[in-house]
Amino acid sequence: MVRIRLFALFILMGALGLSARLDAQANPMPTHDYRVIGYYAAWTVYRDFDVASIPAGQLTHLNYAFANISDAGEIVLGDPWADAEMPDPQDTTGAELQGNHRQLLLLKQAFPHLKTLISVGGWSWSDRFSDVALTAESRTTFARSAVDFVTRYGFDGIDLDWEYPTGGGDPGNLERPEDPENFIRLLEELRAQLDARGAMDNRDYLLTIAAGAGRSAYQPLDWARIHPLLDWLNVMTYDMSGAWSRLTGFNAPLYDSQPQPPEGTSADTTLRDFIALGVPPEKLVLGVPFYGRGWAGVGPENNGLHQPFSGVPAGTREQGYYDYADLAANYVSEATRHWHETAQVPWLYDAETGVMISYDDPESLAGKARYVRENGLGGIMIWELSTDDGTLLAAIDEALSAP
């Protein structure tokens, strides 16, 4: 791994200057007091969405997804080439650190208000969390490596994305009955080591988690013990319907679409549950998707909503999954847009092709931003930034900044 002292990195960064794209960005920082946390996925650099493309002036925090966990139980680079090795054509200094991590340091130089966190795990890389959390020794090893990673690469904290300590994640994940308790002990160790390092560095390091929105993912956990360890929780209030569902439905309804919704829950129901379990509202960050989910072979009844389906459409890059930018450019004008007054989200239905797509747009996201304000929540989290055409984040920023 790259081992460059952080203070030397900042001296180097100051000598490099900033790209034209960073110079051209407007809005130097948000004008509201809410957190707006955008996930930047490492793989989007291969899709022509590099770090310099991030609209950092409309964000308060950036979560870099993802770091992985080694066989030894230590946090490691998820994609070493993209993260720390991919050369920057504009760099003539021969800096050892390259890739997205170097670009994040440049981004923070251009936008000093922006804080960055390294997200660990995710759906595909949660398979080693049970082992990491199992013993005092394994927890100490992981936490020590996490603090080293944060300070080595210039992050401001750690976002733990264990899907899920209550089980039910990616098939094949190792699960143990003691995982919920060990999850808390792992957070305790991380908090202790981050605070100890923060005392040495005369600063605070952040600790957050990504929390599931399904009841099985959060109800078994002891939130009275968990939330004091965290700066906030990013609640993944999306993926409530998909190809796995019995019927078409809403990907991320703000409210229950009906008394017993096919989606099983909604953002409002989930967040109210968290508050009832003892999490302060200001520590809850509402997750929103910058993508939609679709179904094929859907009949015309109820304009395709809550109907059986026979297949999954191609999507933008994977089956059934549509980038919002793709939807706005190629689908909204072709299909019929419908609005659900109760759930407060739109959907598209094309009777000719039998395709139904649930998604969020500027109207629904402005409503979710108002919901955050009206309920005293901590802010909004976005998965993920590369799929926007610029209008979704702008709608959030405008609604959060309104008088």
C-alpha positions, 0 to 999 in steps of 0.5 A: 500500500501507498505510505505517504505522510498526510502533511506531505500530501497536502504540500504536494496538492498545493503545488499541483493546482486544480483542474478546470472542471473544479474551477468551473463548479458553482456554489462553493458550499450548501447554504443550509444546515442539513447533511447532504451525503453523496456516495461516489462509487469507485467503479464509476471512474470507468464510466467517465464520471471521475472525482472532478465531476462530483458536484461538491458545492451541493454536498456536505459529505462524500462517502467513497464506496467501497473499501474491502476487508482482507482475509486477515480482517483488515480494511484494504483498498477495494480497487487498488488501481482506481483507488490509488494507482490510476495515473492523473494526466495532469500530474507532472510531479510523479506523486506516489499516490494517484487514483481517486484517493489523490483526486479526493484530496484535490476536491477537498482542497477546492471545497474545504467544507467537504468531509470525506468518509471511506465506506467499508463493505457494502452488499458484495463485501460484507462477507467478512464482517462476522469474523471481524466482529467475533473477538476482542482481538479481531475487532482491535485488528480491524479498528486499528487498520481502519484508523490507519486507512483513514489517516493514510489516505486523508479521509475524515471518518469511516462509514461501516456498511455491514449488510446486515448484522441481523442476517439476510444479506448477500447469499453466502455471507457468514452469519452468527447468532451473536452478530448483533451483539458483536456489531455493537462491540465492533462499533465501540472499538472503532469509536474508541480508536477513532477518538484516541487518534482524534485526540492525537491529531487535535480533531474529530473523526466521524463514524457512521453506518449504512442501516437497512430499511427493512424491519428484519435489518433494524428491529433486533438491534439495540439502538440505545447502545448503538446511536451514541457511538455514531455521528449519524445513521444513513438509512437505506430507504430504497430497494423496497421493490425490485425483481425479487418482489411478487408484484411491481411496486415503489422503489422508495415510497415516502409514505406507505402506498396503502394500509398494507403496502406490497412494498412492505414499508416506506421511508416514513414508516422506517424512520418512525420506527427508528425514532421509536427505538430511541434514535434521535431524529437529528441522527437519522439521514434519509437515503434517496435513490438516483435510480429507478427499478423496472419490470416487464410483462406488466398488464395495464391494470392500475397503470402497471402499479402493484401488478404481476410481471413476467420479466425484468427489462434490460435497464441502463447497465444491469437488468431492471436498474435505470440511471435517472439520467437515462430515464430523463433522457430516454423514457420520461418522454416515451412512457406515461408518468403517473403520480401517487398522492399517498406514497408521494413518488412517481412511476412510468408505465408504457402500455405498448411495451408492458414496462413499468418503472418506479423512480424518484424525480425532482418533484419527489426528492423536493418532497423528501427534502421537505420531509427532512425539514418538517421532521427534524431529521439530519439530512439526506444521503444519496446512492449514487452521484454518477446517475444524476443529470444534475437536476436531482441534487439541485432539487434537494439543495433548493428544497433544503435551502428554502426559507 
